[in-house]
Amino acid sequence: MLASAIAAAGRCSGLRDLVESTWLGLGAPACGLTQTQLEEAREYFDLLEQHEEAGDLPDFEAFEEAMSNLYAPPAADADESLQIMTIHQAKGLEFDSVILPGMGRGVRSGGNQLLRWAEVEGLDGEERLLMLAPIDAAGEEPSEIGEWLKKLAKQKDDYESLRLLYVACTRAREELHLIGHISWKFDSKTNSPVLKKPWHNSFLRHLWPEVAEEYEKHFAPLKKQLVQAIEAVFGEEEPEEVAAAEGEETYERVPTLLTRVSAAPVMPEIPDAPFGAQGLDLGASPSAAAGDEGEDEVFLRHASPEMKHAGTVVHAFLQRIGNDGIEQWGSHRIRAARPEIDGALRRLGVLDPQKRSAAADRVIDALEATLEHPEARHFFDPENTEVHNEWPITGMLGGRVVNGIIDRTFVDRDGIRWIVDYKTSAHEGSGRDEFLRRKTDLYRRQLDDYAALLAALHGCDVSSIRRALFFPLLGEIVQWQG
């Protein structure tokens, strides 16, 4: 039956028809399904039809999310003695008995919003002020206004959570059943399992001062069994702390294994002067060599996706090294960061374990090579001034908008301003010099443009700014001025 369905995939009018006809062909309705179960199947087919395009699911993540919000309909033969509803739906109603499950579960916070805002009273108590705070750039210290607005939003969420708990509890006339779970962790100080505090945005947190003793009483008999189980697994070694920090709840996101793109994606055209951009018109670019546009894109297409992502992670760690100070980093710290590197690659979409391991090796090799390279350490000299890492810069050159990110720029102890661009390209075999020459030709214009913008910004001669391409995996630095 399944072989016939696969063969008919191209002839069916839609994905819903293919799946539903296969379901019917397998005899599912004749398997003793109730009327409610048949209705549930119909709702699934309806949802599948809503998300399909040309016999496929272009956004499988969106379909999975919609599936998670698809609830079973009420039983056709059920009476009204049991009703399941949200707290908002129950507002204004009363019931003989109320059961409130999931007290230990928390609600996800808003995360790092692109823009936070709040309307607050002025000092005179009458004027209304609008407070705005955009998201902090990577590597920057959090803004005071942004942190204050984040704290204000958390306080509002706490009040709203408490209000909803009050609404839920006051729906009961005779009986109220509260059901809440709590997690435990291994405490290395007491060398025993201990209960964790409820998640900060859960209903249980509001009641914890009153019910904590009851939870401890029921947890006590389990401690001995847990200690025995831990010793059986870890022996005399102390188990690693892998649980979430106290007061937090973990959400493990299952990576999407299937990614689909349209057959012929079309990128929108970029206008000559977007949004009437204003900036410094410095005349022609210092190295506006004709015919080199698009070479960077051609090169990137030659690199494998996991190696490009490895370069992204290298940039992120070099930014951190620049912020922390190179003296704070050594080979041992870099190797200890491998789980973090692995997680970063996974989030970027490198899901194959072997490819992710190879990419992580490349990241570690590049970072260690940076620490061992005497000239590269000069880039991270603590006596350097006017230091910026991953610094976005925008301006006008010869009537065109130049928009980019400088990996690292600084003024060294001799007063020379530098622009450094990290390149994680690798090259094996002969032709090394030719490889470096081609890479330099490819990126020369980009760094010369950055130098022209910095010269205008700081009022200095563009020829005094030194540009450098650093290839950590090759141990090479190519630099020039003028």
GIPE-V433391 format. One record per run of one state. SS is the DSSP state (H for helix, E for strand, C for the rest). FROM is the first residue (numbers start at 0). TO is the last residue. If there is no record, write none. Layout:
ss->SS from->FROM to->TO
ss->SS from->FROM to->TO
This chain:
ss->C from->0 to->0
ss->H from->1 to->6
ss->C from->7 to->13
ss->H from->14 to->24
ss->C from->25 to->26
ss->H from->27 to->29
ss->C from->30 to->33
ss->H from->34 to->50
ss->C from->51 to->51
ss->E from->52 to->52
ss->C from->53 to->54
ss->E from->55 to->55
ss->C from->56 to->58
ss->H from->59 to->67
ss->C from->68 to->85
ss->H from->86 to->89
ss->C from->90 to->93
ss->E from->94 to->99
ss->C from->100 to->104
ss->E from->105 to->105
ss->C from->106 to->113
ss->E from->114 to->120
ss->C from->121 to->126
ss->E from->127 to->133
ss->C from->134 to->142
ss->H from->143 to->168
ss->C from->169 to->170
ss->E from->171 to->177
ss->C from->178 to->182
ss->E from->183 to->186
ss->C from->187 to->190
ss->E from->191 to->194
ss->C from->195 to->200
ss->E from->201 to->201
ss->H from->202 to->233
ss->C from->234 to->272
ss->H from->273 to->275
ss->C from->276 to->279
ss->E from->280 to->280
ss->C from->281 to->293
ss->H from->294 to->301
ss->C from->302 to->303
ss->H from->304 to->323
ss->C from->324 to->324
ss->H from->325 to->327
ss->C from->328 to->329
ss->H from->330 to->335
ss->C from->336 to->336
ss->H from->337 to->346
ss->C from->347 to->351
ss->H from->352 to->371
ss->C from->372 to->372
ss->H from->373 to->378
ss->C from->379 to->383
ss->E from->384 to->396
ss->C from->397 to->398
ss->E from->399 to->410
ss->C from->411 to->415
ss->E from->416 to->421
ss->C from->422 to->430
ss->H from->431 to->457
ss->C from->458 to->460
ss->H from->461 to->463
ss->C from->464 to->464
ss->E from->465 to->470
ss->C from->471 to->474
ss->E from->475 to->479
ss->C from->480 to->481
